[in-house]
């Protein structure tokens, strides 16, 4: 089977695609949106992002290339939904008549801009359970994480890391205040990572013991506390992941060992104290997270779910 993934949201499509190749398929990822994170992909076809009128012609040319590439594939896996401006998807669906799976990852659904042309989808995926609210007929496909050796630093002064891509959505200001107050009480290092490539962010994450992912209230962001990709990436290295997760979201995850905190400085400091003081406790929790990711988020198991849906769509 030949599968073309369009867009490389948080590197998730690349991991699915690689696993599909391991299962014997010909799978490629095309990226059309250039971001600072710069995830690796097979085909770079970036659309102009400026407001210059000349960009319109450049965009049409890039879209034409996407359509031409799609011609060679059996099925299209469209990530981050479909924006109403994406005439390339219209051509792929209506002119090429290619089967299409649409994969919704988050903000494009919550804010609505990726819900156009939903009737193009022969099947739908969502990557977080809160998206059922907008896409009730979707299949929940948990994000894949490649397993790797546990990379836990030796005993010494512990390191806590926070890696916001968007400060308000991560509760960064609250986190910074809590960390500042706790550093007056305990000795530990703190790393704030932002505005760097994904590869550089992962390099910094490997140096750490504890990741603080997101500590923010749904009332502020309109997004419930979820298991983020950063938490999963941290656990895949054997790091401790700390975040605020809404209770109803936890029901979709099988005993995930994330340190769940309330949205307050005191809750965050209370959860950090024992991890900073007790290296063995911190390492043990990191190992539990590593085992969880290896078991529940294996790229091969995720790819097999995709494979089954693709086959259903093509057969229909």
Buried (B, 14 or more C-beta within 10 A) or exposed (E): BEBBBBBBBBBBBBBBBBBBBEEEBBBBBBBBEEBEBBBEBBBEBEBBEEEEEEBEEBBBEBBEBBBEBBEEBBBBBBBBBBEEEBBBBBBBBEEBEBBBBBBBBBBBBBEEBBBBBBEBBBBBBBBBBBBEEBBEEBBEBBBBBBBBEBBBBEEEEBBBBBBBBEBEBBBBEBBBEBBEEBBEEEEBBBBBBBEBEBEEBBEBBBEBBBBBBBBBBBEEBEBBBBBBBBBBBBBBBBBBBBBBBBEEBBEBBEEBBBBBBBBBBEBBBBBBEEBBEEBEEBBEBBBBBBBBBBEBBBBBEBBBBBBEBBEEBEEE
